[in-house]
Amino acid sequence: MNKNMILAGLALLFAACSNNENDINFNNSNELVPVKVHVTGFSVAQEEFPATRAAQSVGDYSGVKVVTLAFYKGATEVYKHEQVRGALEEGETLGEFNCSLPMGSYTMVVIARGQGDNDGFTLTSPTEAAYTGDHSRETFAYTEAVNITNTSAVDISATLNRIIAKLEVHSSDGRAANVTNVRMTMSAGGKSFNPTSGLATVNTGFANTVPISTAAGVTSNSVSYLFLATDEQNVDVTIETLDSNGAVLFSKTVNNVPFKRNRVTILTGAMYTNDAVSGTFKLETAWLTKEDVAF
């Protein structure tokens, strides 16, 4: 398994960034300088994540729905533009930006992420970003100091790293007909993160409830994403099945589940049958040699 798989060819071309509401005049010059940024690819360290090809453009990678480029001068946002797959402006290509900036020193932030219905997301600084809806999503980020000292066009290359951990909860038994949702509650980690460090800015945990799309009698796979406070972190995970009224039909807490950024942790066990409460869950951590741990 290739531990350093790269999604290459993202080719996010940022040339000429102008945001009328945020244009700022600097003492050294008011002349705008064209800026081109090439984001050459995602750094992917695990093939269990849904991206295994050695070269893949952002347009071909279905996990990325939104790409955001922003420039900050200190705490001041100078420019920000967001592209949404399927809702691009006329003439736009996902991953290609055009902008112009006055001469000066900036921090560039690039976020590529997934998106679902009713999701919310905010990027407020190079150190503050958050998912504000019910779910967090697969997230890649890159930050870099950019100094524009003359009027020559600027050309920058960048590689985005996946900065989030993924949890998959697999049932070993078929879904009961009266179960409509699975709730996964993490005791730590969060949905807010620092784009520069890639670490969580909130470590209080959260609950993520997702619908079950499989038919009755078919095994299910439920997914959560979480930002970690450290590169590796143990988190207690409570798994609950819910009926259409939100009543809890099954509950199981798995203690000290190991997570690592840019890795998938898989929990597998019986969730729907009568002996589910006394059943055994298996713990599979895709970032280590695969092993089953009974508890």
C-alpha positions in Angstrom: 0.0 0.0 0.0 1.5 3.3 -1.0 1.7 5.4 2.2 2.5 8.6 0.3 0.0 8.6 -2.5 -0.5 12.0 -4.0 -3.5 13.3 -5.8 -1.6 15.3 -8.4 -2.7 17.7 -11.1 -5.0 19.8 -9.1 -3.8 22.8 -11.0 -5.7 25.4 -9.0 -4.6 28.5 -11.0 -5.1 31.6 -9.0 -4.2 34.6 -11.1 -5.4 38.1 -10.4 -7.4 38.1 -7.1 -9.6 41.2 -6.6 -12.4 41.6 -4.0 -13.9 45.1 -4.3 -15.2 45.0 -0.7 -11.9 44.1 0.7 -9.4 46.0 -1.5 -6.9 47.8 0.7 -4.4 50.5 -0.2 -0.9 50.0 1.2 1.7 52.7 1.7 4.3 51.1 -0.6 2.1 51.0 -3.7 -1.5 51.0 -4.9 -0.6 49.1 -8.0 -2.2 45.7 -8.3 0.1 42.7 -9.0 -1.1 39.6 -10.8 -0.8 36.5 -8.6 -0.9 32.9 -10.0 -1.0 30.0 -7.6 -0.7 26.4 -8.7 -2.0 23.9 -6.2 -0.3 20.8 -7.6 -2.2 18.2 -5.6 -3.4 16.7 -2.4 -0.9 14.9 -0.1 -2.6 11.6 0.6 -1.0 9.2 3.0 -3.5 6.3 2.9 -5.2 4.4 0.2 -8.2 3.5 2.3 -9.4 7.1 1.9 -11.4 7.4 -1.4 -8.5 8.5 -3.5 -5.9 6.0 -4.6 -4.8 7.1 -8.0 -1.3 8.6 -8.3 -2.6 11.5 -10.3 -6.1 13.0 -10.1 -7.3 16.5 -10.8 -9.6 18.4 -8.4 -12.4 18.2 -11.0 -12.1 14.4 -11.0 -12.0 13.9 -7.2 -15.6 13.7 -6.1 -14.7 14.2 -2.4 -14.0 17.9 -3.1 -17.2 20.0 -3.6 -15.9 23.4 -2.6 -12.5 25.2 -3.0 -11.8 28.4 -1.2 -8.8 30.8 -1.7 -8.2 33.6 0.7 -5.4 36.1 1.4 -4.9 37.8 4.8 -2.8 40.7 5.8 -2.4 40.2 9.5 -5.9 39.6 10.8 -7.5 41.5 7.8 -9.1 39.6 5.0 -7.9 41.1 1.7 -9.4 38.6 -0.7 -11.6 35.5 -0.5 -13.4 33.6 -3.2 -15.2 30.3 -3.0 -15.9 27.9 -5.9 -18.7 25.3 -5.6 -18.8 22.3 -7.9 -21.9 22.4 -10.0 -22.5 26.1 -9.3 -19.5 27.8 -10.9 -19.7 31.3 -12.3 -19.8 31.7 -16.1 -16.4 30.9 -17.5 -15.1 29.5 -14.3 -13.3 26.2 -13.9 -13.1 24.4 -10.5 -9.7 25.1 -9.1 -8.8 28.1 -11.3 -8.9 31.5 -9.7 -7.8 34.9 -11.1 -6.9 37.8 -8.7 -4.7 40.9 -8.3 -3.2 42.1 -5.0 -1.4 45.2 -4.0 2.3 44.8 -3.1 2.7 43.6 0.5 3.0 40.6 2.7 0.2 38.1 3.0 -0.8 34.7 4.3 -2.5 32.6 1.7 -5.0 30.0 2.7 -6.5 27.3 0.5 -9.3 25.0 1.7 -10.7 22.1 -0.4 -13.6 20.3 1.2 -16.7 18.2 0.8 -20.1 19.6 1.2 -23.6 18.3 1.9 -27.1 19.7 2.1 -27.5 22.4 4.8 -23.8 22.4 5.6 -22.3 25.6 6.9 -18.6 26.6 6.8 -16.6 29.7 7.9 -13.1 30.7 7.2 -12.2 33.8 9.2 -8.4 33.8 9.5 -5.3 31.6 8.8 -5.9 30.1 12.2 -9.7 29.9 12.4 -12.2 27.9 10.3 -15.2 25.8 11.3 -18.0 23.7 10.0 -21.1 25.3 11.5 -23.8 22.8 10.4 -24.5 19.3 11.7 -21.5 17.6 9.9 -17.9 18.1 9.2 -16.5 16.9 5.9 -13.3 15.6 4.2 -11.0 18.6 4.3 -7.7 19.6 2.7 -5.8 22.7 3.6 -2.7 24.7 2.8 -1.2 28.0 4.1 1.8 30.0 3.0 3.4 33.3 3.5 3.4 35.3 0.2 5.5 38.5 -0.2 4.8 40.7 -3.2 7.7 43.1 -3.5 7.4 44.4 -7.1 5.0 44.5 -10.0 6.1 41.3 -11.6 3.5 38.6 -11.8 3.6 36.1 -9.0 3.4 32.3 -9.6 3.0 30.0 -6.6 2.7 26.2 -6.3 1.1 24.5 -3.4 0.1 21.0 -2.3 -2.9 20.5 0.0 -2.8 18.0 2.9 -5.8 16.1 4.2 -6.0 17.3 7.8 -9.1 15.4 9.1 -9.6 11.9 10.5 -12.4 9.7 9.4 -14.6 7.3 11.3 -16.6 4.5 9.7 -19.1 2.5 11.7 -19.9 -0.8 9.9 -22.8 -3.0 11.1 -22.1 -6.7 10.9 -25.8 -7.4 10.9 -28.7 -6.2 8.7 -30.5 -3.0 9.4 -33.7 -3.4 11.4 -36.7 -1.9 9.7 -37.5 0.5 12.5 -34.0 2.1 12.6 -33.7 5.2 10.5 -30.5 6.9 11.8 -27.2 6.3 13.5 -25.7 8.7 16.0 -22.0 8.8 16.5 -20.8 10.8 19.6 -17.1 11.6 19.9 -15.8 12.5 23.4 -13.1 14.8 22.0 -12.0 16.5 18.8 -14.2 18.9 17.0 -15.6 20.6 13.9 -13.5 23.7 14.2 -9.8 23.8 13.1 -6.7 25.8 12.5 -5.9 25.8 8.7 -2.2 26.5 9.4 -1.7 23.7 11.9 -4.5 21.4 10.7 -5.5 20.7 14.3 -8.8 21.2 16.1 -9.4 24.5 17.9 -12.2 22.9 20.0 -11.6 19.6 21.7 -14.9 19.0 23.4 -16.3 16.4 21.0 -19.6 16.5 19.2 -22.5 14.2 18.0 -23.1 13.4 14.4 -26.4 11.9 13.3 -26.7 10.4 9.8 -29.5 8.7 8.0 -29.3 5.1 7.0 -29.7 4.6 3.2 -29.5 0.8 3.1 -32.6 -1.3 2.9 -33.9 -3.3 5.9 -31.8 -6.5 6.3 -28.7 -5.0 4.6 -25.6 -4.1 6.5 -24.9 -0.3 7.0 -21.9 2.0 6.8 -22.1 5.3 8.7 -19.4 8.0 8.4 -18.1 10.9 10.5 -15.2 13.2 10.1 -13.4 14.9 13.0 -10.5 17.3 13.6 -8.1 16.1 16.2 -6.3 18.2 18.9 -3.1 16.3 18.2 -1.9 14.3 15.2 -2.9 11.1 17.0 -5.6 11.0 19.6 -7.7 8.4 21.5 -11.4 9.3 21.6 -14.4 7.5 23.2 -17.1 6.8 20.6 -20.7 6.2 21.5 -22.8 4.5 18.7 -26.5 4.7 18.9 -29.3 3.6 16.6 -32.5 5.7 16.5 -36.0 5.3 15.2 -38.0 7.9 13.3 -39.0 9.6 16.6 -35.4 9.9 17.8 -35.7 7.2 20.4 -32.5 5.2 21.1 -32.8 1.5 20.2 -29.2 0.5 20.8 -26.2 2.2 22.4 -22.6 1.1 22.7 -19.6 3.1 23.9 -16.2 2.1 22.6 -13.5 3.6 24.7 -10.1 4.9 23.6 -10.6 4.5 19.9 -7.4 5.5 18.1 -7.6 8.2 15.5 -4.9 9.8 13.3 -5.1 12.7 10.9 -5.4 11.6 7.3 -6.4 8.0 8.4 -9.6 6.0 8.5 -10.6 4.2 11.7 -13.3 1.5 11.2 -15.6 0.1 13.9 -17.5 -3.0 13.0 -20.1 -4.8 15.1 -23.8 -5.9 15.5 -26.1 -3.0 15.9 -29.6 -4.2 14.9 -30.1 -7.8 16.1 -31.4 -8.8 19.5 -28.0 -9.8 20.9 -26.5 -6.5 19.7 -26.0 -5.2 23.3 -23.8 -8.2 24.2 -22.2 -8.5 20.9 -18.6 -7.8 20.0 -17.3 -4.9 18.1 -14.1 -5.2 16.1 -11.7 -2.3 15.9 -9.8 -1.8 12.7 -7.3 1.1 12.3 -6.3 1.5 8.7 -3.2 3.5 9.7 -1.6 0.6 11.4 -1.3 -3.1 10.4 -4.8 -4.2 10.4 -5.9 -6.0 13.6 -9.1 -6.9 15.3 -9.5 -6.0 18.9 -12.3 -7.5 20.9 -13.8 -5.6 23.9 
